[in-house]
Amino acid sequence: MDAFKLGLQLLALVFAFLFFANPVLCNDKEDSVFKGINSYRQTRNLPSLNRVPKATCLADEVADEIENVPCENVNQYYPAPGPGGNLKIPNLQKHIDKCDININTTTDGVILPVCVSKLEPTIVLSNYTHSDHYTQFLNNSKYTGAGLGSEDDWMVLVLTTNTTTGSFSAAISPRANAASAEFLLMALLLVLINY
């Protein structure tokens, strides 16, 4: 009986870890570029960008999608200002869905991919802060949040706003119900353990 109770406790602990674990992990290069972008914005008297987990998810997905594209093709992904500026990103809707983002909350956001050999952070940052393709967005105070993702030689910066059309907020989906069911299952296990 004690072994059964111990097993249930361990199972509950595993469920709790999976339920509360934060899957967003940043690597050192992304952290360095993120800090550099915020330093750049501060020199322009702009507020620092906050990390937005859903934007980070989307940046990771886009980086994974374009990782095998040669760097010479980076210009095909330059965004155009205004809604629909990122329509050149392959499978964008699939990535938005995978990250559980409501498409209506992305129209004011922008996706900025760069390609740099070995993702040297200083050169990546220089690409973002010295290219008119990117500075027009980094110098805009409407952007308040960001997510970074990288894969091979590609780094992707997703900028968000604090408006309903640029917040990259969650889609209403069955996943919310799944999280609720997971929580109820964990609560049931805790009740059984203590019974």
Secondary structure, 3 states (H helix, E strand, C coil): CHHHHHHHHHHHHHHHHHHHCCCCCCCHHHHHHHHHHHHHHHHCCCCCCEECHHHHHHHHHHHHHHCCCCHHHHHHHCCCCCCCCCCCCCCHHHHHHHCCECHHHCCCCEEEEEECHHHCHHHHHHHHHHCHHHHHHHCCCCEEEEEEEEECCEEEEEEEECCCCCCCCECCCHHHHHHHHHHHHHHHHHHHHHC
